[in-house]
Amino acid sequence: MLPGAARRGRSELAGITTTIDEHGLDGLRPMVEYLLALLAKHQRRTKEARSHLEAVQQLLSAEPYAFVRNQAVTALAEL
């Protein structure tokens, strides 16, 4: 990863989360939260990564076989 790429990526994804509902794309929120968790984990921000992964689990609680939810469960176990 390029120096500072994770920081810039986090900044861009955080910007998306504030406007995602306005554009009717709230179905993408679990994936954005998952990507934020991966970036937080990469930057060793364990608490932040955990909160994003828990958000993914909550958002997809009605979808037990969703790929992103299963990835979040696995990532939580690795923290």
Secondary structure, 3 states (H helix, E strand, C coil): CCCCHHHHHHHHHHHHHHHCCCCCCHHHHHHHHHHHHHHHHHCCCHHHHHHHHHHHHHHCCCCCCCHHHHHHHHHHHHC
